[in-house]
């Protein structure tokens, strides 16, 4: 649903004076959450929600040195350069303003450079980009929305972090079965996302034979559905972090229409690695049965997520509505039940 009220643009302008992180390591989720609210027809709640979230925002970080076309590789993956990277992408998109489909050209140029590092920032940078692309693809090309894409790409470049040295183990044909086959990391009791990511030693093979773009899109859709459904029975392992097993690949899926088809297959590969790695890092020892309250439709489920207020709950509910069906709605309601409300 396209926001025609101007509320999303107002909220994004309000947020672009804030940094992409807080406390040196936690992500600013507000741009993603307000986009989700606007996309789901809740523009009237955007500023009220943002007022509650505002105490978590921090000022835009200090600049170090401009990133240039000549030296960007040296700045890649340096979180101290977040402001420099955001400035770089603001300039790149502005410089292309007279070209046909300029933001898509910038995205297509940088997507393959950034894709191998989508695991930095707990996958939040690619999720932020996915939200920005959805809004632009919906036909609402405005300066705040283009700036939001620049912020997302800049955050991604600053937090760029790859996964290496992971052994491939037998997987399964179906995405749900492949997620079940993910071996857990050795220690799931200590360390944040970066430390746990470094302990991922093996992941199952899945969709390795996919070679065609449309096949990759179908496989990615299957992965998002499977990871979303799985949250209902496995989300108790870590209610916040396991959200990303679904929302990260869904961000990639949302970006596909804006990308050259040649990038769809490698996008599937990276999205699978992200979803499987999050599963390895946070999945519980065993699933639990969950039966969602009956009789609730998609609108009512999203309304419950909004009333709860937690940013991850809102974003998972947004993905769950993309997935649809009882399994998707059950995952959203499970997140409401497991998570601490925003107050």
N, C-alpha and C positions, 0 to 999 in steps of 0.2 A: 504494500500500500504506500503510495507516494505521499510524502508530507507536503501539503500546499499551504500550510499556515505560516511558514517562516520560522517556526519555533526551533526546529533542528538547527538551522543556520545561526540563530541567536545563541543557542546552547554551545555550538562549536566555537563561535567567536569568544564566548565567555571562557571556554576551556583552553584555548590556544595560548593563553598567557601562563598556563600551568605546565609543568614538566611532565614527561611521559612516565615518571616513576616518583616514588616517595620512599623515604627512609633508606635511600641508596640501593634498594633491591626490589621493592614491591611495585607492581604496575598500577598506573592510573587507569582504572577501568571505565571512567565516566564517559569518554567519547564512544566507546562500544555500547554501553548500556543505553545512552540517550538515543543512539541510532536505532537500536532494537526497539525502544519504546515508540519512536516515531514511525518506524516501518510497520509496527503492529497496530497503528491507529491510536496510540496513546499520547499524542503530542501534548494534550492538556496536562499530562502528569510530568512532563519532562523537567520543567523548572522546579517543581515541588520535590522531585526525586533528587535533583542536582543540589538543592539547598541542603538536603540531608547528607549528601556525600561530600559537600564542599570542604568540611574540616579535614578531609584526608588529602586534599590537594596541596602541592608544594609549588613554589615559584619556578618559572622556567629556568633551567640550569645555565650556568655561565658558559660563555663561548671560550674556546681554546685557540683554535686556528682554523681558518676556512678550509673546507674540503674542496678539492679541485678535481677536474677530469684527469689531471696528470698524477695525482698522488692519492687517490681514493683508496687504493689497496692497502696503504699503510695505516689508514684510519679505520678500516673495516674491523668490526668486533671490539672497538674501544669504547666502552660506555661513557668515558669522560668526554667523548666527542659528540654526545647526543645532540646538543644544540647546533654544532657545526654541521652534522648530517642533516638535520631538519632544515637548516638554512639552505643547504645545497639542493635539496629536493624542491623547496619552495622556489628557488631560482630556476631550476630545470623546468618545472612545470610552467612557470611564468614566461620563460624564454620561448617556450613552444606554443604560446597562446594564440598565435596567428596560423598555426599549422592545422591540418585536418586531424581530428581525433588526438589532440596532443597528449592528454594524460594517459591514454592507452599506449602511446608510443614510449613514453617514459617507463610505464609499468612493464611493457614487453622487453625493453632493454635491460631493466634491472632485475626482473623476476628470476631469470636463470642465475644471476650473480648472487642473489640473496637466498634462493631456495635451499642450497645446501646448509645454510645456517639458520633454518627456521626454528631450531630448538632452543636458541637463546631467549632469555626473558620469559622462560616457562611457556613458550609458544605464543605469548601474548602479542608480539609485534605482527605476526602474520594474521592473527585474529583481528587486530585493529585494521589492518589493510583490507581484509575481507569485508568488514563492515563498511569501510569507506567506498570500496568498489561497488558494493550492492547499491548504495545510495546514488552513486554516479550513474550506474547502469540503468537505474529506474527512470532516468531522464532528468534528474535534478542537478544539472551541472551549474554550480554557483561557486563563487570565490571561497567561502568557508569550507565547502565540501572538497574542493581541490586542495586547499591548505590542509585539510584533515588527511587526505591521502599522502601529502608530503610529510606530515608528522608521523604517520604510520610507517612509511618507507624509511624515514630517518631513524626512527626507533629500532626498526629491524636491522638496519646497517650497523647501528651502534652496539646492539646486543647479539650480532651475528655469532653463532656458535655451532660448530659441526659435531656430528657423531661419527666416530671412527673405531676401527678395531672390533666391530661387532660380528661375531660368527653367525652364519645362517644355519638354522636348524629346520627340520621338517615342519611344514605347516598344514594347511588344509585348503580345500577348494572354496568353501564359504567363508566370508569375512568373520562371521560370528564364531565359527569353529577355530579360525586362525587366532582370534583374540583369546579364546580359551586355551590355546596351545602356547601362549606367551610364557616363557619361564620367568619367574620373579627374580629380582636382584637378590643378592646374598643378604643384605641388611636393609630392611624396610622400616627400621625404627629410628634412624638418625640421619640428619643432614637434610638440607633443602634441595631444591630441584637440581642445581648444577652438580652438587656432590653425588646425588643419586644417579643422575644421567651418566656420570663417569663410571658408575658401577654396572651399567647395562652391558652385558657381555655377549648375549645371544638373543636373536629374534627370529621368529618363524618366517619362512618364505611364504609370500602370498601374492597372488596376481602377477607372478613373474613372467607369465607368457603374454601378458597384455601388450600389444604393439600399436593398436589403432586408437585414435583420439576418442571416438565415440565409445569404444569399449572401456577406455580409461575413465570416461565420465560416468558410465554405468557402474563400474567397479567402485569408484569413489562415492557414489550415491549409496551403494550397498554398505560400504564401510561406515559412513556417517549413520546410517540406520542401525547397523549392528552395534556400534559403540554407544549410541543413544539408548537403545533398548537395554544394553548391558548395565547401564548406570542404575537402572531400577533394582537390580539384584546384587550389584557389586559396589555401588556408590558409597556404602558404609566404610569401605576401606580407607577412603580419604575424601570426604564429601566435596571439598573445594577442588582439589587437584585433579580428580578423576573426571571432572567436567570437561577438561581439555582433551581427553581422549576422543570426544565427540566434536567439540567446538573448533579445534584446530583443523581437522580435515574438512569440516564444513566451511571454514573460511577459505580454504583452497578451492573447494567446489564452487563457492560463490564467485571466485575470481576467474574461473575458467572462461566465461563468455567474453571477458575483456582481453583474453590472452590469445596469441597465435596457437592454432591447434597443435603445432609441433611441440609445444610446451606441456600439453596435457598429460602425456605418459610420465615424464619425469616428475610432474606435480603429484600424480598418484603415488609414485614411489616414495617421495618425501613425506606425503601425508600419512601413508601407512607406517613408516618408520616412527613418526611422531606419535601416532595413536598407540602403536604397540609399545613404544618406550614408556609412555605415561602409564600404560597398563602394567608393564613390568615393575615400575617404580612404586606404584601405589595400590595395586589390586589386593583385596583381602585374601585370606587363606581359603575361604569358602564363600559361595554365594548364600544369600538368604532369600526366602520367598517374599514377594511383595505383591499385594493385591491393592490396586488403586481404588479410591472411592468411585463408585459408579455414577453414571448419569451426568458427568461433566463434559462439556464440549470444549473445543479449543479456546474460545474466547474466555470462558470461565477459568480455565486452567491458567491462561496468561494473566488474567486479573489476579489470581491468587499469587502468582510470582511477583507481580507488581506490588501487591499489598505486603508481601514479605520483604521486598526491597533489596535483598542481597544481590550484588551485581552479577555473581556467578549464577545464581538462581535465575535471574532475568535472562542471561545469555543462553543458559541451557534450555529454558522454556522457549526462547526464540528459535533455537535449533530444533527442538522437539516439534514445534509447529511446522517447520520445514519437512520433517520426517512424517508427521501425521500419524493417524491411527492410534489404537489403544496403547501400543507399546511406547510410542513417543510421549503421549500424554502422561503415562505412568511414570516415565523417567522424570518429567518436569515436576510432578507431584512428590516424587521421592526426594528430589532436591529441596523442595519446600520443607519437607518433614525433617531432613537431616541437617539443614544449614541454620546458622545463627542469623536472625533478622537484622536488617539495617535499622539503626535507631539514631 
